[in-house]
């Protein structure tokens, strides 16, 4: 037995585990993580030995499914009864079983529709979970090559544990998180594609530890241990140490780890030690579903359901009290009701408390359907199909993905849009345009300028050798002359571009002379910079590893030299550092550090300049400012020569920091700052990122609708302003409120003064175009002060747009959070395309991700995913606007139809039976009202109805306003809807009972009480009237809508026929035949249905007229701009006519505002023409 295993085994009879080693099974004490790491250590680190699996830890089994055969019923019941509505209807069913209060002879008839609703919801859950089961099974049953005594054993993925050593071959997917032990490449380099993790398709280089790479499998099997951090969700961070006996101990980082879900590329095989499995892998820890979002419609609906429930309870108590006092006052007239034995309690003789409680319970059961049981399920199904519909529309919604259909209608109410710039408004396809060295600008406006030199032929010969490069739009003879004349600063800048990066070069085959080197870059900026270096004559030919040292090969095509640089250190770019640093050793044994990054960061790291350097810095800043005003992305370049002795001392400190397991990154960054200083400025580059198609018209239309547009970017202020102008975020005549302050007090005074000035302007009607511009450094003061943040949001609400520059990802998230906290419920939308936009997207009410060059993390985290920014207009103005309108009507209709069903019984109690609590509906048919007789027509309406043509909605600003103003669903409309339902319910009850009351309705020898038949006549009218109402607010009355409206009523008649004609025990036996032959009932049905339909039609016209009046008044108060010449120029050919036509329409409306009567008449005619 090896010394290592002997050291591990500690026998204990009370707590043991079994491991297999060298084909022998040992009974061992649980020496794994939970015993080795005590206290807080357990949360910080773990320890494993190669080839000894730790069975105490989780296996690699993936379980994303929720249910099994055994737990499906209890779990689904637990899930269903977590909803208050389901608990309410279940209690109602139980109450129906209490004889003293039951209106259904003690039968729990509520369980019939309740079980249907529960069944539909459970079936939906089951289908979704079966899909997850299939995915889990495919993942868990896949085979993995596990290594045991140098033998390859095919093992199912679910049977892999931490400590196993596995072999991954080319193009295979990594089944668990592993530390690389050995690679087929002798230098320990492998490449992976992380498309499944972050959406990026570029290859990433990973390496094994050079000391371990040199070991054999036998050596690894006997003596390797790994200490590493506990599971976490950080994809790009890993801290650990790998130890081989007492010979070496080397730190591990993210470059030594392959994550589950990534694919091995361009590498024959990799041996790896499994460290995280199953739910503890980083990809699984990042797959936690975000908390569900509710739309404003659903939030309001839930509140109103609670209000309705309280109203219901009050009505029940009120009815119970009235019943008691009415019965008490009429006691002498109703002796026939109380023929019980004198020893027994009668309703009159029992206590008032018991009497009222019984009557209250009875009225609760009568009012059961006051709260629509099918509303939630109906709304959920409708939203799901609406999302399905939009994804099938290839004309406007190509590559659109609806990932959260619960927010469909929220898109129709957006008040604030928060947008990233790069890749969201722009194409993220970078082209190198200009470079500034020694304060001199090359490229840009200098392109094509002929130099004043005597030898033109020499330049022509040189330029003819230059090949056109993708991602480069540069031509400047002066720059080429500087290279020919060996200007050292120019060459240093070019070497910085050719070396300071992590681009992967893919060399063509030796036999293929037609192909050139291609670059695989993590970002388009990197690709443009390296491509420019190649274009200028300095070609990066790729990296290679020799004796575990990495080298960059560079070809100087001008001097015809092949150069090799040893890469000593690479400090990656991130949103906090805002710079990329690389330290190299040349063939002359000279150590140099190259750096590129944001201007303000590089400037802070420059050494003390002399007069010439100071002058160069000022000129460079001036040129960089010119770049930014042209909307170009700028990047500073810098360099430092490092003494060998200093570097050796620094490297020792850095290596010590890399061995730390606790706070390693912070300690490493502290050491990095010791060397990242005293730099010399080399120059500044400019890269163009063109706007996407139709960004200008789209943002212009958002502004016309009154939507506040916030652009939040990491660019400098001048660049942000220029992009804002070109994308129509601001206009040439927009006044910029620049909040650029270095202290909190000055910032506070400025915000207060601007707030006062804008309020004064509004009071005197001097409204101007205003936009706030703020930098990340200034916003730092705001986000820390609640009072200041409130004043800042108040200022922003008074302006059209807000421009945020130099913003970090955390600040983007903070802005959205701040607006949500300091305003009323104004729905917000955040849109971005990169991983740095994810937090902002999750923070907003609605998150939209663009599938872009930067990967698909934003797209995956979003509620809606699109391929281009212009599709956001389609989502808001067409899809969102119509979903909000239709779903609002669906919710209001569900409340209305239940009032129409329930309240006639209350009117009957008030006028006829002293609130005795007797229902005149058949209890079984009563429960089918919501689920069978009135469910489908409103669903069809919500799916197929359309108020305007798609093109009219997309290119019209004012048609979006009703959603922003909550016009389609608000408390006022909700109350009016209930009043309308109550009034119609009175008509329904009164006309029915006044017509048929106390009549002996004879058919042959059968005799029916007016009470039973009359009640079902009223019920049938409720079904008919509620279905006909859909025609009053529907704009697209198609064959399907007509079919389902009248088909639902026909289905009621059919079920009523079978229920009464063949049920001998039913009080309504044979009543259908009688009702079918009674002309009075036919006349009554037509009369009442017509009256209610006309009332609904009139009510709907009044509502439409009222809303249109408000809308026209808004146009008067805030008239839209007449399209300018500049605006016309930026419109695409396909959209120009529609937008200009719509804008001209607004302008004509302004001319008609002198006569309010003409406007009202015009709108009234317009609404009637749309309906008829």
N, C-alpha and C positions, 0 to 999 in steps of 0.2 A: 504494500500500500504506500502510495506516495506521501511525502512529508506534508504536502499541501492538504490532502484529504484527511490525514491524521489530525492536522491542526483544526479542521472543520468539525469533525465528528465528536459530539459530546452526548453520550448516551443518557437517556432519561426515560424511565418506564412510563411515567405519567403523561408525558407530552412528547409525542414522537412523530416522525414522518419517514417516508421511505424514498431513497434515491437509488439510482442504478449507476454503478461505476465499474468499468472494466468487466461488464457482463455479470457483476455480482450485486445483489440488492442488499443495501445496508439500512438498518434501522437507526435513524439519526434524530438528534434533538433539532428543534426548529431553529436552525442557526441562521435562517435567512434574515431579510431586512428587519422584521419586527423584533428580532432579538439583538441584532448587531447594532442597530441604530436606536438609541434610547432617547426618550423625551422629545425635544424639539428637533433632534437630528433626523428623526423619522420623516419629517416633512421636508428635509433639505437634501438628503443624499441616500443612496443605496449602494450595495456592493454585490458583485457577481463574479463567479469563476467560470471560465470558458469550459464548455462541455458538461457542466453540472447544472441541470435545470432547477430552477427554484419553483417548486410546486405550490408554495404558499402564495405566490403572486398570481395575478390573473392570467388565464390562458389567452390564446389569440382568437378565441371565439367571439364573433361579432353578433350582437343582438340588437338590432334597431327596431324589431317588431315589438308590439305592446302585449299581444295576447297569445295564449296557447289554448289547446283544446280544453284543458282543465280549468283555466282561470278566465276564459272569455266571458262567461255569463256573470260571475261576480265582479269582474273588472268593468265590464260594460255597464252594469247596473250602478257601480260606484261612480263611473264617469257621468252617466245620465242623471243621477240624483245629486250630482254636484251643481246642477242647474236649478235655480229657485223655481222656475216655471214648472219643471217636472215634479218637484216636490209638491207644489200647489195642486196640480191636477191629480196627483196620487192621493193626497189627503181628501180631495173632493170625491174620488172613487170610494174611499173608505167611509166617508160621511153618507154616501148614498146607501150604504148597508145598514144604517141605523134606522129602524122602523119609524120612530117617532118624528123624524124630520125628512125621511126619504120621500121623493116625488116619483120614484120609479119602483114602488113596491119592494123596496129593499134590495133591488138588483143594481150592482155596480156598473151601470151602462157606460160611465165615463171611461172605463178601462178599454172599451172598444176603440174609440179614436186615439186614446192615449197609447194603446199598444201598437196602432198603425204608425203613429209618429215615432215612437221608440224603435219600432222595427225598421223604418226607413233610415233613421240615424244609425242604428246598429249595423244595418246592411252596408251603409257607406263606410263605416269604420272597418268592417270586415274586409271589404274589397281593398281598401288602402293597406290594411295590415297583411293581407295575402301577398300583395306586391312586395312589401318589405320582407316577408318570409322567403320569397323566391330569391331576392337579392342576397339575404343573409346566407341561404343555403348554397348559392353559387360561390359566395366568398369563403365560407367555412369548409366546404367540401373540396376546394381546390387543393392540388398537391404541391408540397414544398419539398425541396431536396435538403434533408437534414443529414449532417455529417456525424458519424459515430465510428471512431477508430478508423478514420480515413475511408470508411465505406459510405456510399451515398444511399440513404434510405428514403423512399417516397413516403412522406407523412402528410396527413391532412392538415391544412392550415390551422384548424381549430385546436389541434393537439400540440401546437408549438408553445413553449414557455420561455420566459427570460432565462438566459443561460445556454440555450441551444445555439449551436453554430449551424448556419444554413448556407447553401450555395445558390447564388442568383446568376442566371445566364443572360446573355444578350437579348434585349427586347422584352425580358420578363418584368412583371410588376413586382415591386418590393412588397412582401406580405406583412411585414412588421417593421418597427423602427430598429435599425441595427447599427452597430459600430463596425466600420470597415476594418477587417483584419488583414486580408491579402487580396490583391488584384492581379488579373492576368498580365497587365502591363507591369514590366519590371520596375518601373518608377513609381508604381502605386497610384496612378491616376485613372480615374473613371469618370464617365459623364452620365448625367441623369436628366430626364425631362420631367418637369414638375407640373405639367398641365392639369393634373387632377387635384393638385394642392392649391395653386394660386392662379391657374389659367395661363401661365406663361409658357410659350413654346420654345424659347431659346434654351439651349443646353447649358447645364451648370456643371462646373468641374468639382469633383470631390477627390479626396486623397486618403490613402491609408497612412498610418504613422510609420515613418521610415524604419524605425527600429523593429517594429513588428513585421513589416513587409519582408524583412530579411530572414525571419524565422521560418522554420518548417511547421507543418501541421502538428507533428509530434511535439515540438517545443511548445506550441500554443496549447495543446491539450493538457500538458502537464503543469504549466506554470503561469498562465495569464489570468490576471484579475482586473476588474474594472470597477472603479468607484465613480458614481455619477449622481446627478441631481434627481430629485423625485419628479414624477410626471407633471408636465405643465403644457400649456397650449401655445407656447411661443415657437412658431415655425422656424425662425431664423436664429434661435439661440440654443446653445447646448454647452454645458460645463461638465467636465469629467476628467478622470485620470486613468491611465492604463499602466499596469505594473507587471514586470516580468521578473519573478523571484526578487532578488535584491540587486539585480544588475542595472535596471533602469526604471524610471517612473516618468512618464511623459503626459503632458496635459492634452486633453481632447477638446475640440470645439466643433462648431456646426459643419465645418468642411470635412470632418471625419465621420459624419453620420448620414445614412440613407434613410429617408422617411417612408413609411407605408403609403402606398398610392402612387409614388413616383416610378418611372420606368427607366431601366438601365439601357443606355445607348452607347454605341461605338466602343463597347468593351465586351470581351469574350465572357468573362465571369468575375464574380466577386464572392469572397468568403466573408461572412459577417456574424458578429455576436449579437443575438437578440437581446434588446434592453427594455423596450416597451412593447406590450402586446395588447390586442383587443381594444377595449375601451380606454386604455391608458396611452395609446398611440396619439401622436400630436394631431393627426388628421381627424381622429374620432373626437378628441377633446375640442376641436374647432368646429365640429359639426352640430353643436348644441343649437337647437332651434331658438331663434329670438322670440321674446314674449309677443303674443299676438296683439295686433293693433286693432282698434275699433274706429270706424268712421264716425264723423260727427252725427250722421243720421242715426246710427245705431246707439250712440251715446244718448241722444235726445229721446229716441224711442224707448230705451230702457228706463229713463227717468219718467217718461209719460206713462209707461206701464205701471210703475209704482204708484203714480198719482191716480191712475184709473182703479187700481186695486183698493186704494184708500177710499175713493169715491164709492166703490162697490160696497165696502164694509159699512160706510156711513149710511148708504141707502138701505142696506139690510137691517141695520139697527133701527133706523127711522121707520121702516116698514113694520118691524116687530113691535115697536112702541105703539104705532097707530093701530095695529091689529088688536092689541090688548085693550086699548081704550074704546075702540069701536065695538068690540065684542062685549065689553063690560057695560057699555051704555045700551046695548041691544039685547041684553041677557033675557029679559022677560019675553021678548018676541021670538026667541029661538030655543024654547024648551024642548022642541022636537029633536034638537041636536044632542041633548044630554039625557039619555034614557038609561044611563049606567046605574048600577046599584049604589045606594046611598053611601056605602062604605068605600066605594071606589072614588078615586079622584077623577074629576072631569077637567076639561081645559079651563073651565071657568073657576073651578074650585082650587086649582093648584096655585102655588105662589106666583107672584108677578115675575120673580126672577126666572123661575123655571119656564113659565109661559113664554117670556121674551126670548129666553135662550133657545127654546124649541122653534119658535117662529123665525128667529135670526138664522138658525141652521137651515131651515127650509128655504128661506130667501137666498141664502148663500148658494144653495144647490140650484135654485132657479136662475141666479145670476152667474152661474158657472161659465158660460160662454161669453160673458162680458169681456174677458181677457181672451184674445184669439189664440187657440191652442196651436194652430198650424202656422202662425206668422213666422217664427224663427226658422223653421225648416223650409218653408216656402221661399223666404228671402235668401237663405243659403243656397238653395238649388238654383234660383234665378241668377244669382251672382256668378255661380260656377259656370252656368251655360253662357252668360254674357262674356265671361273671360274666354270661353271656348270659341265663341263667335268671332271675337276680335282677332284671335290668333289665326283664323282661317282667311282673313282679309289680306290678300297679297298685294292689293293696290296701294294701300296706305300703311298697313301694319306688318309688312314683311319682316321676319326675324324678331317680331315682338313676342315677349313671353310674359304671361300674367302669372305671377308667383304668389300673389295674395289677392284673390278675387273679393275678399271681404272689404277691400278698399276701393272698389270700382267707382262708387258714387263720390268718394272723397276727391277724385280727380276733377270733378265738376264744381268744386268749391274752393280751389286753391287761392290763397291771398298772397303768399310769399313763396318765391322760388329762390333757392340757394344753389348756386352753380359753381363747379370747378371750371377752370379755363382749359388747361392743356388736355387734349384728348376728348374734351366735352364740347367746348365751343370750337376748338380747332381740330385738325385732322390727325395730329400727333405724327405727322410724316415730316421729319425735319430736313431742311436743306441748309447747308453751310453757305453763308452769304458774305461775311466780312471778318477781318481780323485786324486788331490794332496792336502794333508793337512799337515801343519807344514813343508812344503818343501819336503815331502816324497810322492813319486808317488805310487799309488795303481792301480792295473789293468794294461792293456797294456802289456808291456814286462814282468811284474811280474806275469802274469796269470799262475796259476798252481804251483807256487813256494811253497814248503812246509816249514812251519815255524819251527824254531829250538826250539821246546818246548818239555817238557816231556810228556804231556798228549795229545796224538794224538786223542784219543777217544773222548775227549770233543769237539774238533774242528769238527770231523766227525759227531758227533751228531748234532751240530749246523748247519753245512752245509747241512745235509740231510733235515733239516726243511725249507731250502730256496727253493722256487719254481721258476722255469724258467719264466721270464717275457718278454713279447714282448718289443721291443725297448731297450733291455738291453743285452749287450755282455760283461759281467764282471765276473771275478772270481779271488779272491785274498785272500788267507788265512790270510795274515797279516792285511788286513782291518777288517776282521771279528774278529780277536783277539783284535784289538783296541776297537771295540764296546763292546766285552765281558769284557774287562778290564776297561771299562767306561772312555775312553779318552774323556775329555770334548770338546776339540776342534773338534774332529771327530764327536761327537754327534751334536755339534752346526752346523757343515756343513750339516749334514744329516737333521736336523730340518729346516735349511734354504731351502733345496730342497723340503721338505714336506709341508712347509707353505707358502713360498714366491712365490705365483702364483695366477692365477685366473681360475684354472682348475675346471670343474664341474664333480663331482663324481656321477655316476649313480649306485645306490645300487640294488642288485638283490632282487627279491621277497623273503619274509620270508620262503615261502613254498619250494622255489627252492634252494636246498643246493648245486647244481652242479655249478651254476654260481658264478662268482666273481665280484668284483667291477670293473666297466669300467670307463675310464676317457674320458672326452670330452674337448679337449684342442684347443686353438686358433692357436697354432703353434706346429709343430713336436718337437721342442726343449723342450717346456714345458712338453709335454707328456713323453719324454725320461727321463727328470730330476725327475718328480714325480714317474715314473715307477721304477727308480733306488732306490729312497727312500723306496718304497714299497718292492722292491726286497731285500733291506738290512735290513728290519724289521721295518720300520717306515711307516705305511700305512695312507694316507690321506683318511678319510671316508666320506668326504663331508662337506658342510656348512649348517647351519640352523640359523634361525632368531628367537630370543626369546625376546619379549618385545622390538621389533624394534632394537635389537642389533644383529649383525652378529657374529657367532661363527664358528671356524673350529674344526672339530673333528679328532683327530689323535690317531691311535692305535700303541703303542709300543709293537711289538710282542716279542721282546727280553726280556723286563722287565715285560711283561704282564700287561701293564697299558693302560687305556683309558684316554686321555688328551684332554682338551678343551681350546681353545685360543680365546679370544675376539678380533675381528678385529677392530682396532681403525681407521686406515687409510690405503688406498691403492693408491699408486702413479704408474700409468700405464707406461709401456714401450712405447717409441716412438723413431723415428729416430733422434730426437734432444737430448733427455735425455740419450738415450742408456743405460737405467737401469730400473729395476723394484724394487719398495720398498714397504714393508708392515710393519705396526706398530701393535704389538699385546700386549695384557695383559694376562698373565698366570693366572692359578688358585691361584698362590701365590701372586697375585697382583703386579707382576713384569712387567714393560713395556720394551719391546725390539723391536728393529728395525732390520729387515733382508733385505738385498739388494743383488741383483745379476745383473751383467752388464759387459760391455766391460772393458778390463784390464786397459786401460789408464784412463777411467772415474773413476773406483773404486780406482785406485792408487791416483788420485787427491783428493779423499774425505777421505783418511785414516788419522787417528790422528797421533800425533808425536810419532814415534816408539822408544822403548828402544832397547838395543843392540840385544836382542834375537829376537824381532819382526823384526828388520832390517835384521837380518840373514835369518829369515823365508821368508821375502819378496824377498830377492835375490834368495834363493833356488826356491821359487815358480815361479819367473820370468824365471829361467833357465828351469824348468820343462815345463812351458807354452810354451817356445820357442821350446822345443822338440816336444810337442804336435803339434804345428803349422807346424813344418818341416815334420810331418807325414800327414799333410793335415787335421788335426782334428780341429773342431770348439771349441774355448775356451771361458770360462765364469768364471769370478771371483765371489767369494762369500764373503760377509762381514756382520758384525753385530755390533750393538751398544746398550748398556744398557742405558735407559733413566730414569732420575729422575722424579717422579710423579709430583712434583710441577712445574718443568720446562715444562713438557708436558702440564699441564693445562694452563699455561700462553701462550705457543705456540699455543695451540688449539684455544684459544680465538682470537688470531690474524688471524689464518687460517680461522676460521668461518666468521670473518668480511670480509676477502678478498673474500670468496665464495658468499657473498651477493651482491658484486659489479656487476653491469650490463655492465659497460664499462671497457675494458681491464682486465676482470676477470682473464683469464689464466695467463697473465703476472704477475699480482699481487700475484696469488696463487703460481706460481713457485718461486717468490722471497721469499715468506715465507717458502716454502719447503726447500730451501737452508739453512735456519737457523737451521734445524734439521738434514739434510742429510750431516753430517760431523762428524769428529772424530770417524770414524769407525775402527773396528778391522778386519783384513783380516782373513777369515776362510779357504780359499783354492781356488782351481781352478778345473774346470771340463773339460772333453774332450769328444766331441760327434763326431761320424763319420757320414758323409753324402756321400754315395757312388755315383760314377759317373753313369750317364745313359748309356745305351747300345750304343756302336759305337760313343761315343763322340770323342775319340782320332782319329780314322780314318777320321771322318768328318772334324775336325779342321785342321788336317794334310793336307787334300785335299784343304781346303780353302787357306792355306799357299802356297801350290804348285801352285795354280792359281794366286798368287800374291795379294790376298785379305788381307788387313790389319785387323787383329783381335785384338779387344780391350776387355779385360775382366775387368769389373768394379764391385768390391765387397766391402762389409763392413768388411770383415775379416782382420786380421792383416797380415803383410807383409809375414811372414814365411809360413802361411797357404796358402796365394795366390800363392806363388812361388811353393809350393809343388803340389797344384792342377793344376797349369799351366804345370808342368812337366808331371804329370800323364795323363793330357788331351791333350798333344802334342801341347800346345800353345807355349811352348819353349822346346828346346832339352837340353841334358846334356852339349853340347858344345856351347850353346848360351851365348853370352856375355851380361850381364845385366847392363844397364845404370841406376844406382840407383840415382834418384833425391831426395835425402833426406836431405833437408836443412832447417834451422830455420830462415833464413832471405832472403829477396828478392835479395840482391846484389850478394850473393854467388851463388844463384840459377841462376841468369842471366849469370854470368861468366861461370858457368858449362855448361849451354845449348849452349852458343856461342862456347865454346871450343869443345864440342862434335860435333856440326854442322861442324866445320872446319875439325876435324879429319875424320869424315865420308866422307866429300867431297874429302879429300885427298886420302882416301882409294879407293873411286870410280874412281878417276882419274887414279890411278895406277893399277886398276883392282884387288884390294885386298878386294873384297867384303866378309864380314863375316856375320854370323848370329848375329843380334843385337836385343835387346828388351829393351824397356823403362819400368821402374817400378817407380811409384810415389804414394805417400800417400796423403790422403785428406787434411792434414794439409799443405803440401807443395803446393798442387794445389790451395789452397786459395790465394796464392800470384799471381798465373798465371791468374786466372779468373778475377782478378781486374785490370790487366794491359794488354792493347791491344797489345803493342809492344812485351811483354814477351809471350803472348799467341800465337802470330804469329810465334815467334822463336820456341816455344814448338811444335807447329803443324808441322813446317818445320822439326824439329828433328824426330818427330814420323813418318813422311812420308818416312824417310830414313831407318827405321827399319821394321822388319817383324811384330812384335806384340807389344802391350802396356798392361801393367798390372797396374790397379788402385786399391789400397787397402785403407780401411778406408774411402770409398767414401759414401757421403750422397746421397739421391735421387735427391736433387737439383744439386749436383755436377755432377751426371750422365747426367742430362739434359744439364748442361753447357758444358760438354765435346763434346757432339754431336753438339750443337750449334756452338761451337768454330771451330770444323772441317769444318762445312758447310760454315762458314764465311771466313775462312782463306785458302780455297782451291778453285780450279776451280770446275766446277760442277761434283764432284765425288759422285755418289749416295751412300747414307749411309743406313744401316739397323740396327735397334735396336731390341733386343729380350730379353724378360723377362717373369716372371710368376706371379709377385706379384704387389700389389697396389703401392709399392715404385718404380716400373719400369714404371709406366704409363707415367710420364712426359718425360722420355727418349724415350719411344715408339712413343709418339706424335711428338717429336721434329725431329725424323729421317725422311728421305725421305720415307722409308718403315718401318712400325712397325709390328713386329710379336709377338704374345702372345702365351704362353704355358698354356694350361688348366691344372693347377697343384693343389697341396695341399693348396696353399695359397689363393685360390679363383679364380674367373674368371674376376677380374677387368682388368688385363692386357690383357686378351683375348678379352674382350668386347671393349677395347679402340684401339685394333690393326687393321691393314689392312688385316692381314692373321692370322689365329689361327691354331695351331698345337698341337699335344699331346705329342710329343717327339722331343728332339733337333735334332736327326738324320734326321728328316723329312725336316729340313731346307736345307740339301744338295739336297734332291729331288726337293724342290721348286725352288732352284737356278739353278741347273745344268740340270734339265729336263724341268720343267714347265716354268720357267722364261726365260731360254735360247731359247726355241722354240717359246715362245710368242714374244720375242724381234725380232727374225729372221722373223717370219711370219708377224707380225704387221708392221715391217719396210717395207717389200715387199708390203704389202697392201697399205701403204701410198704412196710409190714411184709409184706404179702401178696406183693409182688414178690420180696422177699428169701427168703421162705419157699418159694415155688414153685420157685425156682432151686436151693435147697438140696435140695428133694425130687427134683429132676431129676439133679443132679450127684453128690451124695454116695453114692447106691447104687453107683456105679462104684468109689468108694474102698473101701466095705465089701467089695465083690466082690474087689478087689485084696488086701485084708487077709486074707480068709478062703479065697480060691480060687486066685488066680493069682500070688501073691507079688509084687504090684505091678509086673507086667510092662508095664503101661501099655496094655492092650488095652481099647478101648471096645466095649461090647456093644450100642450104639445104631447105627442107620443114620445115617451122617453128614449126609445131606440132611434127613431128617425131624427129626433132632436140632436143626437150626438153625431150624426152623419153630415150635418150642415157644413162644418168647416173643412172636413177632409174629403168629401165626395161631391157635394153639390155646388160649392162656390170656390173651389181651389184652382181648377185648371184655367178658367177664362182669364183671371188676373195674371197667371203665369205666362200665358200666351201673349198677353198685352205687353208684359215687361220684357219679352224676348223680341217681338217683331215690330212694336210700335216705333214710329219715327216722326218727329214734329216737322223737321226741315230736311232738305236734301243734304247729303254728306258734305258736298263742296260748299254749300252756303254756311254751314256751321263752322267748317274749318277756317274759312277766310273772313269770318265776321267777328268783330270784337265785342259788340254790344249784346249779342245773343248769349254770351257767357255770363253776363252780369247777374241774372237771377240766382245762380248758384252761389256766387260770392256774397249775395245779400240774404241768403237763406229763404228765398221767396217760395220755394216749393214745399218746404217742410219747416214749420215754426209753430210756436205755441198758439198764436192767433188762428192760424189755419186749422190747427188740431181742434181747438175749441169750437170753431165754426163748423167743422166736420161733424163733431159730436152733437151740436145743436141741430144741425140738419138731419142727422140720423134720428134724434129724439122726436123731432117734429114729424118726420115721415112715419116713424113707428106709431105715433098717435093716430095719424090718418089711417094707417093699416088696421089698427085695432078698432078704431071707432066705426069706420065704414063697414067693416066686416060684422061686428057685433050689432051695430044699429040695423043692419040689413037682415041678419039671420036670427036675432035674439028672440027667445021664447016661441020659436016656430016649431011646429011638429012636422018634421021633414019626412014624409011618408014615401016609401017606394014599395009597392005591392003590399005585403003583409009585415014588412020590416019597419020598425020605428026607431029613430035615432034621436038622442038628446042633442039639442042645438049646440051644447057645450063642446062635445067631442068633435063634431064635424066642423063647427065654426073655428075651433082652434087650429085644425089642420088646414082650413082654407087660408087663415092668416099666415100659417107657416109656409104654405106654397107661395103666397104672395111675397114673403120675405126672400125666398129663393129667387123668384122671377125678378123682383125689383132690384135686388142687389146685383144680379148678373147684368141686367139692362143698364145699370149705372155706368158700367165700363165704357159704353158707347159715348157717354157724355164727356169723358176726358181723353178719349182715344183719337189719334190723328190718322191712323192707318187701319181703317176697318176693312180687313181682307177677308177672304173666304174662311181662313182658319179662325179668326176671331169671332166671326158670325157663327160658324159651326159650333165652336166650343161654348159660346154663350147660350144658344138655344139647345145645344146638345146636353149641357149640364141640367137644364130645366127638364128636358125630356127624360134624362136618366132618373131624376127625382120622381117623375110621374110613373116610370116603369117600376122602380123599387116600391113606391107607395102602392101600386096595383098589386104586386105579388105579396107584399106584406099584409095587406088588408083582405084580399080576396080568398086567401087560403089559410088564414090563421083564425081558427074558430074561437080561440080564447081571447082574441083581441077585441077591445071595445069598439074598434072601428071596422069590424068585420063587414064586408060587402059595401063599405061606405064609398069606395072609389066608383063603383058602378052607379050609385045614386048621384054622386057629385058630377059624374060625367054626363048625366042626363038632365041636370038641373040648369035651366037657362039663367036663373037668377045668379048662380055662382059664376057662369061664364061672363055675364054682364059686369058683375062685381069685380072680377079679375081684370077685365079690360079697363074698366074705369079707374080702379086704384093704381094699376100699373102705369097708366097714362099720366095720371096726376103726378105721381112720384117722379116719373121720368122727366116730365116737363119742369117740375120744380128743380130737379138735379141739373137740367140743361140751363135753366135760368141762373141757378146758383153758380154754375161753372162759368157762364158768360160774365157774371158780375165779378167773379174772382179774376178772370183774365183781363177784364177791362180795368180793374183796380191796379193790377200788376203792371199793365202796359202804361197806365197813367204815371205810376211811379218811375217807370223806365224812361218815359219821355221827359219827365221832370229832371231826371239825372242827366239826360242829354242836354237839356237847357242849362243846367247848373255847371256841367262839365262837358262842354262841346268837344268832340274829337277834332284833332288837327286835320286840315286839308292836306292831302299828300304833297310833300315837297318834291322838287326836282331831284334832289339828292336821294330821297327815298325811292323814287321811281327807278333810279339808276341801279340800285342794289337788288331790286326784285328780280327773281328768276323769270325767264320767259313764260314758263308754265303757270306761274301764279300771278303775274303782274295784272292781268285783266281782272281777275277775281277781286284782288285787294283794292285796286283803284276804283273798280265799280262799287265796292262796298263802302269805301271812304267817301266817294262822291255822293252816295246815298245819304251818309251822315251829314254831309255839307248841305245838301238840299233840305234836310230836316231842320237845320239851323235857320234856314231862310223862312221856314213856315212857322217859326216860334212866335211871330207877332200875333198870330190868331190861335189861341188855345182851343177854341171850338173846332177849328179845322183839324187840328191834330187829333182831338178826341174822336171826331167823326171818322177820320181816316183810319184810325186804329180799330174802331168798332167794326167798320166794314171789313177790314182786313181779317179780324178774328172770325167773323161770321163766314167769310169766304173760305177760310181754312177748314171750317167745320162742315160746311154744307157744299 
